[in-house]
Each structure stands twice: as structure tokens, then as C-alpha cells.
Amino acid sequence: MMRRIKFTLVLLVIFFVGSFTLVAQPGNPQTTDPDAAVPITGLEWLIAGGCVLGLKRFLGSRKLSSKE
């Protein structure tokens, strides 16, 4: 039982120290152009594709329910 408490305590300390010291966001890129375009990464393409697929299925289900 004591070993489990020590293990949990060590994990909590690592978590809290890591959450305060690690920085997930990159620094300011120092762009001079305020209207610079932001590139669309893979995550945005996945979100857009999911929205299109959801809209297609939603409209398809509405068509099926109106035929019946």
C-alpha cells in the first residue's frame, strides 16, 4: 500500500512540475506583415471533411424521411 502511495505521489509531482515548466505554444514568429496568411494544416482538413460528411449524411437522412 505504501509503495502505491509513493508511486502516485511521484507521478503527481512529475505532472505538476511538468505542467508549470513545459511550454506547448511556440513563441512569436515576429512577422512584419499583420495580414500574413495562416496555413491550413491536416487537422483543419480533417475537421472540414467531417463537417462535409456530416452535412451530406444529415441531408441524406432528411431526404429519406421525407420520401416515407
Phi, psi and omega in degrees: 000318180295325180295322179293321178295317178296317179298316179296319179296318178296317178298319178296318179296316178298318180297311183291319179294318179294322182289334178272333185261334181276140179242121184271337184266139176288163179286178179292127182285356178059049177281141178271339180266112181289342180260024181294139181287144177261127182291147177270119182267182183297326181295320179294323177295321178294319179295316179297318178296320177296322177295317179296315180296318178296319178295319179297314180293323179296313179293325177294322179289329177291322179293320179294319181288333179281336178286332184279000000 
